[in-house]
């Protein structure tokens, strides 16, 4: 384990140790923004604590049903909005369901306020950056850290307990303004991120083993996924096939995502299935868009699949005003009442917005829904609140009652944020080992670019108020006293060359030059997709002008979540190095400086394909993943894309060089022939060849097929470093509909200079070698499958007897 990780986990251990012993230490009035008598909570003694729903010895369902039975119809309807009304006669205060925690406690939702005792919270890097670390442990710890801060803010009345994160949609198109919020384009990575973040956030990850990896332990019954206790509630969003906000004439409020059963099954749905089945998420958010003509929140078969097939136990919320859009934007129904009836009967439980408040009573009066339909929704809502302990009395006497200001913006959490940024930075070019810069040498450094000296631009979407932020220039100043800055462009859109002369002069005077350009939220955000993949405005001209004037080749730093076509920089010898830092959060300045000066060896990898500008000729509203050569359609993401690319999924350099060796993996796997197989259905035809396959539901021995691939990683460079081992699979024959290749496992390992590290990756052939056919049915091709790690390949043959 690296020194950074050793110190990080030691600090986290102290935090988690304190948390584990916090149960019987309630807040005192001096540590809270309100006195004991002013604090509002249900089941408050002596007048409101005797109701059956307050009895913690009863089952959750019994308590929820008891509460529902006490409500009038109007009171029930008042609970169907994110801003649920108080029920004074039962001593139940109002509750705000909408809080946000994508990469730290955010200001977006009305449930969060920084106008109180806690003025800020740890701002972790945007999800697309954290995902580039390919580190499950990191994702899990971030979820846990955000949860601690959220519970602390809840105890002071500054946040709720239900948070609408993570965003696990597939980053399908590079122009999507919200792709930055996601783990990237690969369904396997998005699934892994969802599982780790949700488990950590809901209370499932506590304790540290000696090797630095999270040990899953139960904290007083809060395992993040049981039917009982929850520390907090996480929400998987946006269900489903949502990855277009506002592009040309297409708006998310009215967009109809036409998706094949094949793509739905093996690309769009896997992250949600994993978030529910393995992550045990307690909330699901249905999206604005329609899927194959039916609004997502009104699509009964979609929502029932989550509950009945995947075992979802929780509540389903609409995206904000997504019920109104069913009638008003999508024109799917003839009236407001029809829209309300459709979503409630489909299985949606609560509306972010006021549409159900305004139209549910008239919907009932028209006989389009029954009161029993409302009761079903309330059962799901109250059950989650009960699991969160909202009806267990004074929260300051509860398990997390001692959490407060001392647990927010801690040194442990800020160290974790820094580590996440370090691990997520991706080195894309480093000609002649230009980086790292030499420490301890007296040289001058020029830092150029509109994004280099403004920390507020580096948070990304769904950001809160950070504990403390350093701009990139400020971070670099800590490494060299002779640093100068010039913006070059007046702002990120860079409409003019007004600042070019100053930037060029500053660059000429310096020994080394760092240029920071890219995207911010003026270019990509919620409700705003890009139309171009090029650098905004005249940023490209700024880079080239400064590079031409500099004494030495320059270092180019790219910000933003979406891919950029920087072909000019990749091919320009005057640009020695290119790094992508995304939206690095509050620790971006320090993390970048550590990487540039060699205190941290970069090991991040892209979770997105970087396409050329010509890709923008492909309509963003085309949801097909697979290529169609007859239509000139190149497909999408590394799994199916057949066109040219600037950088690929998984690309990322290091200051070291790593080699691989597959030490152990089987060459053959044998399956017994199922008793009932229609041989005419089980043949794939392609280019005159036949390849037998089995439907996954025909395979009765999936568990017995699993095996570990033992891999040795050797660092043949001069620097210790973290490195992600990525194991891909590919069919040896070209088969229609099969991915070109797909990631089946990854591990981040730390390896010392000129040393080796052994690791292993579990392969489940029924999952990792299969794909969905045209009907959305999972099939396992027989014959040869190629495993690939780096440039090492290994063939595994699946045979039937």
N, C-alpha and C positions, 0 to 999 in steps of 0.2 A: 504494500500500500504506500502511496506517495506521502510525503510529509504533510502536504496540504490536506489530504483526506484524513490522516491521523488526527490532526488538530481539529478538523471539522467535526469528526464523529465524537471526539472527546467532549467538545462543547455541546453537541446535541444530546449526548448521554446525560449531561448535567441537567439540561432542560427537561428531558423526558423523565428523569429521576424525580425532579421536583413535581412534575405533573402527576406522576403515579401516586404521590402521597398527598394530593390536594383535596381529597374527598371531604374531610370533616373540618375544613378551614374556611368558614363562610366569610364573605366580605364584611368589613366593619363600615360604619357610615363614613369614616374618614377616607376610605379608599374608593368610595362610590360617588357618582355625581348626584345621587339622590339619597335621602335618608331611608331607614328601614320602613318607616310608615308610608313614604311616598312611592316606593317601588311597586309597580303594577305587575301582577302575575295571577293566573287562575288558581283556584283552590286555596285562596288566602284565608287563614284562620282569623277569627273564630267563626265567621258567618258563612263561608263558602267552601269549607273543607270537608263537609260530610256527604257530599254527593258521591254516588257510586263511581262516577268517572274520575274521582280524585283518589280512589282506593287503589293503591299501587300493588296490592296483593292479587287483584283481579287480572285476568288476561286482557291484552290490549284490545282485542275485538269486542269483548264484553263492555269495556269502559267506553269505547267509541260508540257502540250501539246505545248505551245508556244515555250518553250526551245527546245523540241525535233524537232520541225519544222525547227529550225535554224541550225541544225547539218547536216554535211555530213555523209555518211555511215561510212567512216573510223573514224570519230570523235565519232560516236555512238558506234562502236565496242570497242574503247579505254576506254569506260566507263564501260565495262562488267567485269572488274577485280577489286579486292579489292583495288589495287593501281590505282585509276582512274586518267587518264591523264588530264593535264590542257587543256583548250580551250582558248588560248591567245587572239584570235580575238574577243571573247565575254567577256574577262576579268574574266574568270573562272579559278581559280588556281587548282592544283591537289588536290585530296582528298583521304585519306587513310581510308577505311571502317573498317579495322580490328583493334579494340582495345578490351582489355579484362578487366573484372571487377567482377570476380567470387565471391571473398570475400574481395574486395579492388582493387584498380587500380593495374593491374599486368603488368609485363614486357614482357609477352609472345607475344603480338601482336605488329607489327611494328608501329601502330598508337600512341603508348605511349613511351615517353622518360622521364627519370629522370635526364637527362643531361641538366638542365636548372635552372631557378629560384626556381622551386619546386623540391627538391632532394628526397622526400619521400612522402608516403601517408599512411593513417591508414590501418593497416593489421588486419582485423577481423578474427576470427577463421574460419577454413575450414567449408564448408556448412554442412557436416555431423555432426559437433559439434553444430553449431547453430540450426540445425533441432532438435537435442536432447533436446533443451529447450522447444519445443512444444509451442512456444509463437509467435502468429501472429503479435502482436505489435512489438516485437523485430525484426522480419524479415522485416517488413515494414520500421522501422526506419533505419535499416542497409542499405536497398536499397536507402533511401533518403540521408543518410550521404555520401555514395559512390558517389551518383549523384552530390552532392555539390562539392566534391573534383574533380570529373571528369570535371565538367563545369569550375572550377577554372583552371585546367590544360589546358583545351581547350583554354581558354582566353589567355594563355601564349604560345600557339603553342606546347604544350607538350602532347596533346591527341586529339582524334577525338570526335565525338558525337555519333557514332554508336558502341555499345559494344556488344560482343558476349557472353552473359551470361543472364540467368542461365542455368546450366546443369540440366535437369529435367528427365533424363532417370531413369528407375527403377533399383535399386541396386539388381539385380536378383540373382547374384552369388557372394558368399563371396570372391572369388579370383580376382574379377575385379579390376584392378589397378586404375580405375577412379571412383570407387564407392564413394571414399572420397569426390568427388566434388558434389555429389547428396544429396537430402534430405532423402534418404534411400529406403527401399523396398516397402513401402505402397503407392499405387496410390493416396489415399485420402490426405496423408500428402504431397506428392510431388506436388499435385495440389494446396493445400493451400499455400505452400511455393512459388510456381510460381506466384500465384495471388498477394500475398503481396509484394514480392520482385520487381516484374515488375511494379506494380502500384507505389510503392515508388520510384523506379529508374527513371521511365519516368515522374515523377513530380506530382503524384496523391495524395500524403499524406502530408498535411501541417496543422499544428495547433495541440494543445494538449488540451484535456478536463481535467477537474479537477481530474478525476479518473485515469488519466495516460494512457488511451487508445487513439489511434490515431483517430482524427476526420477527415473525408475526406472533404477537402475543395478545391476549385479551386483556384490556384495561377495564376491570370491574364490569365485565359483561358487554362492553362496547367493542364489538369486533368488526364494525364497519359494514356488516352484511347480515347479521342475524335478524330474526323477526322482532327482536326486542330493542335493546338499546342502540341509540345513535348519538354520537358526539355532535355531528352536524349532518345536514342532508345535502348531498350533491345531486346535480341534475345533468343527465346526458342530453345534449342538444346538438343540432336541430333535426328532429326525426321527420322526414328523411329526404335524401337527395337534394339537400339545400346547399348550393354553392354558386349562386348568382344573386347579386343585390340590385345593382342598377347599371345596366350595360345597354347603351343605345336606347332602343324603345322597350326593352325588357326590364320589368321591375319585379322584385321578389314578392310583392303583394298580389300580383296577378299571374306570375309565371307558372306555366304548366310544364313540369319536368317529365318528358317522355322517356321512360327508362325501360330497357328490356328486362325480362325476368332474369336473364343471365347476369347482367351487370348489377342489378339490384341485389342478387344473392351473393356474388363474390367480390363486390367492391363497396357498394353503398351501405349495406346492412351489417357486415361483420363487426365494425366498431361498436355499434349499438347492442348487438347480441352479446359481445364480450363485456361491455359496460354493465349490462344487466346480469348475465349469468356468472361471471367471475368477479366483477367489481361490486355487485350487489347494490347498484345505485338505487336510491329511494325516490328519484324523480326522473321523469322523462318529459321533454318539451317537444311538442309537435310544431312543425315549421309552417311558415306562411304559404309556401308554394303548394300547388297541386301536384300529385304524382299520377301520371296517366289519366288525367282528367278529373280526379277527385281531390279536393283540398285535404292536405295531410291530417288536419285536426278533425275532419269529418269522415275519414277513411277507416271504417270499422274493422276490416280485415287486417289492416296495418297495425292498429292499436291492440287488437285482440291477439295478434301474433306475439307481441311483446309480453302480454300477460299469460296467455295460455300455453304458448310453445316455449317461450324463453323463461317463464317463471317470474316475471316482474312483480315485485311487491312494493308498491309506492303510489304516488299520485302523478297524474299526467296534467301538465299545464300547457296552455296555448302560448305561443310567442305573443308579444304584446299587440293586442288588437287583431290577432289572427282569426278570431271568430267574426269580427266585423267584416274582414276581407272576404269571407266566404260568400257573403251576400253583396257587399258594396263594391268590391273590386273584381272578384272572380265570376260574379253573377251566376253562381252555382245553384242558388235557391231563389225562390220567387218572393220571399219575405224574410224579415229579421227573425221571425218566429221559427221559420223553417230552418234557418241557419243554427239557431240555438238547439232545436230538436235534433238536428243531424249530429252536432258535435257531442252532445250529451249521450245520445244513443250509441255513438261510435266508441265512447269510453273516455272522453276527455273529462277531467274533474274540476278544473278551475281555469278561469279566464284572466290572463293578464290584461287588465282594462276593465271597462264598466259595461260592456255589452250585455253580459248575462244579468247584471243588476237591473238593467233597463228593460229587458225583454223576456226574462224567464217567466214572470208571473203571467203575462199575456199568452205565452206559449202553453202554459198549463191550462189556462182558461179555454184555450182553443182545442184542448185535448190532444195536443201533439206530443207532449211528454206527461208523465205522471209524477206525483210526489216521490214515488219509489225510485225513479231515476235520479232525483236529487239526492236521496238517501244513499244510493250507491256511491255517488261522488263524495259525499261527506264522509262516508266510512273510510275511503282511501285517504282523505285529507286529515281527518282527526287521528287516524292510526299513525301517520307519520309524526304528527305533533306529539302524540303520546309516547312514541318511541324516542323522541327527542327530550322527553322529560318536562314538557311544557305544562303538564297538569300534575306534576309531582310536588307542588308547593314552592316555597322560596328557593329560587335557583342558587342563591348564595350558600344554601345549606347542602347543595348537591355536589356531585362528583367533581364538577369543574368550577365550583363556586369561588375558589381562591384566585382564579385567573383575573388579571387586571392589567393596569398600565405597565407594570414591571415585566410583563410577558410579551409586550409588543415592541418591535424594533430592538430586540435584544442583539447582543453581539453574536450570538449563535445564529440567529436568523439572517443577519447581515452577512455573516461569513458564508452561509449557505447560498445566499443570492449571488455573492461574488463567485463562488465555486461553480454555480450553474452557468454564469456568463463565461467564465474561463473555458469550461468544457464545451460550450455551444459555439464558440467562435470557430469559423471554418477558414482555413488557409487554402486558397484556390490556385495561387501561382507563387513561385519563389525561385526565380531564375538565379542560377549560380550561387545558391544558398545566401542570397542577399540578406535575409533575416536569419537570426535575430541581430539587432543592432548591438554593438559592443558597449557594455556598461563600463563606467569608470573612465571613459575617454571624453575629453573636453571638446565637444563639437556642438555646433549650432543646429537647431531643428526648427523648420518652418512647418506650421500646421495650417492647412488651407481648406476652406469649404464652409458652406452655410450651416452644416450640421455639426461642426467640430467644437463649437463653443456655446451650445445651448442644450443643457441636459434635459429640458422639458420636452424636446422633440424625440427623445430616445426611449420613451416608455411604451409606445404602441397603444392599441385600442384596449379599452376596459382597464384603465390604470387608475390607481388611487392617488393619495398624497404620500410620496415616498418619505422614508425616515430622513434621508439626506441623499443628495445627488451631486455627482461630480461630472462635469462635462468632459469630453474626450481631451480637450486641450489642457484642462486642469489636471487630469490624470497624468498626461505626458510631462507636465511641468515638474512633477515629483521626481522624474528621472533625469532631467537636464535643466540646468538653470538658464541656459541660453536658448530659450524657446520664444518664438514669435508667432503671431496669428494674423491671418487675413481671411475675410469671409469669401472673397471672390465673387459670390452672388449675393444679392440683397436678401434672398430667401430661397427656400427649396425649389419653388417653381422656376426660379432663375430666368426671368423673361428678358433680361438685358445683360450687357457686358460691363455694366457700370463699375463693378469692383475688380475687373480683370487686371487693370494696370497695377493696382496695389498688390494683388496676389502674385503677379509675375515678379515684381520688384522684391517682395518678401522672399520668394523662392530663390531668386538669384543670389541673395545675400547669405543663404543658409547652406550648411554642409549636406544636410539631408532634408527631404521633404515628405510629409504625410498629407495626402489629399483625402478628405472625407466628403463623399457625395452619396446620393441615393434617394431614398423615399422617406416621407413622413406621412402623417395623417391627412395632409392636404392632397396627397396623391392616392392613397388607398385607405379605406376605412369602411365601416358599416354604412350601407346605402350609397357606396361609391366604388365602382370597379374601374380599373384602368382600361384604356383603349390602346396603349402602346407599352412595349417592354423596354424601350430605350430610356436612358437617363432623362429626367425632366428638363425641359427648356434647353438652356445653353450649358448645362452641366458638362456634357461631353466636350464641348469646346474649351471649357475651363480646364478640365483635366489635361487635354492635349497641349494647351498653351503653357501651362505650368510645367508639364513634363519636358517640353522642348526647351524651356528656359533654365531648368535646374542643372546644377553641376553634376549630380549623380542621378542614376535612375530613381524614380519616385516609388513611394508605397501608396497604393490605392486602397482605401477602406470604404466598403459599401454598407449602407444602412437600409432598413426596410424589410418587410416580410416577403414580398413577392419577388420572383426571379427577374433579373435584369439582363438584357442583351448588351454585354460589354465586350463584344468581339474585338472592337478596336483596341481595348486595353490588354486583352489576352494576347493579341498579336504584336503589340508595340514593345520593342526592346527597351524603350525608355521608361517603361513601367515594369519594375523588377518584381514586385510582389502585389498580390491582390488578396484581401481578407474580407470576408462577409461577417458582420457583427449583428445584423438584424435590428431588433429593438432590445438593447442589452439591459435596460432597467437602471436602477440606481447605482449599480456597481460598474457600469460600462466603462467609465474613464480609467479606473484602476485596472480592470481586467485587460483592456486593450494595451495599456502600457506594459503590463506584465508579459503579455505575449510578444510585443514588438521588441522588448529588451531581453527576452529569453528567460525570464523568471517562471514562465509557464510554457510548456511545449504544447502547441495547439493540436487538438485531436478531434474536433468536431467534423461532422459529415452532413452533407446536404440531405434534407428529407424531401426535396423537390427537384424535378428535372428543370434545368434552365434552358428554355427554348430560344431560338432566334426570333427576331422581330417578325419574320414572315409567318410565324404561327398565328399572328393576330388576324390573318385572313380566314382562319377557321372560326365559324360562328360560335360564340360562347354558349349559346343556348342549345347546342348539340350535345346531348348527354351521353352519347355512345362512347364507351371506353375502347372498344376494339377497332382496329383499323379496317377500312373498306377501300382497297385499292381501286375498285371499279368506279368509285365516286371521288377518288383523289383525297380520301380522308385518311390522315396518318395515325389516328388513334390518340390515346392520352396516357400519360404517366409512363414510367420506365417499363411497366409490365406489358404494355401494348403499343407504345409509340414507335413508329417506323421511320420517322424523319430525322433530320440532322439536329444536333443539340450543342449547346455551348458547354455546359457541365451536366453531369448525370447524377441521378439519385445515388447517394452513398459516396460521392466524390468528396475528398478532403485530404490535404497533405499534412505532413508533420515535419518538425526539424530533424527527426530521426527517420530511419527506414526500417520497415518491418517485413519479415518473411514468414511464411506459413509451412506447416507440414501436417497432413492428416495422418495421425498416428494409428487410429483405429476407426473402422466403419465397415459394416457388412458389404459383401458384394452381391449377395442374393437374398431375397425374401420370398418365402413360399406360402401361398394361400391355398386352403382347401376349396374346392369348387362348391359354390352354393348349390343347394338341392334344386332350387327353381331359378333358372337363368334362361331368358329368352335370347338365344345366340344371335338372332337376327337384329335385336335391338342393341346388342353389345359389341358392335363393330363401328369403329370410326374410319371413315374413308378420307384419304388425302393423297393426291398425286399418285394414285395407283396402288398405294400401300394400304394394308389393313392393320389396325392395332386394336386388339381386344381391350375391353375395359369392363369394370364392374361398377354398378351403382353403389354408393357408399352404404346405403341401407341394406344391401345384399351381403356386405362384408361383416361377418360375425366375430372376427378376431382382430379388430383394430388395435386393441391394447397390446396384444402379443407381437404386433409388428413394430412397435416403437423401439428405437435404439438411440444410443448416444454416439455422436461424432466427436472423437477425441482429437484435439487440435493443439499443436505447439506453435506459439508465437515467439519469434526471435527478433530482438531489437539489435540491428547491426549499425546503429548510429551512435553518435557521441553524447546524446542526451537521453536521460530517462524520460518516459512519457506514457500517457494514457492512450489507448488505441482501441477502436471498436472492431471486433471480429464479426464479419457479416457473412452468413452462410446462405447461399442462394441455391435454388433448384431450377432445373430446366429439362424439358423432355428432349431426347436425342432426335426424335422425328418431329417434323412440323405437322401440327394437328390443328385443324380449324377450331378457333375459339380458345385454345390454350394460351396462357401467358407466355411471352417470349422468355421470361424468367421471373421468379418471385422470391422475395426474401422469406426465409423460413426460420431464421433465428439470428440473434446477435448477443454479444457479450462485450462489455467494456472492461478491458484489463489494463493494469499498469505493469510495465516491463522496464527494468533497468537497462542502462546502456550495455550492449554486448552480453545480454542475458536473455534467457528464455522463460516463458510462462506457459504453463499447461492449462487448458480450459476445455470445456465440453459443452455441446449444444444438443438438446434433445430433439429428435426428429420423429414426428408422428406422420407416417405416410398417408394415412386416411385424411389428414388435414393438409399436410404440406405438399403432397404430390397430386392432389385432386384439384379439380376446378368445376365450375358450374356449366352445364350444357345449355342449349337454347331454351330449355324449359325451366331453368333455374334449379335443376337437380344436380347434386354433387356426384361426380363420377371419378373413379380412380383408374387411370390407364395402366395396363400391364406392359411389361417390357422394361426398357432401360430408362433410368432417370439419372441425370447428371447433377452431382453436388459440386458446388463451386465456392471456394474461399480464396480471395485474391486471384492469382493465376494458377492455383492448384485445383485439379478436377478429380472426381472420383465417381465411378459408375455403380449404381445400385440397380439391380434387375429384380422386378417383381414377377414371379412366375405363379402359375396356378396348376394344381395337380388334382 
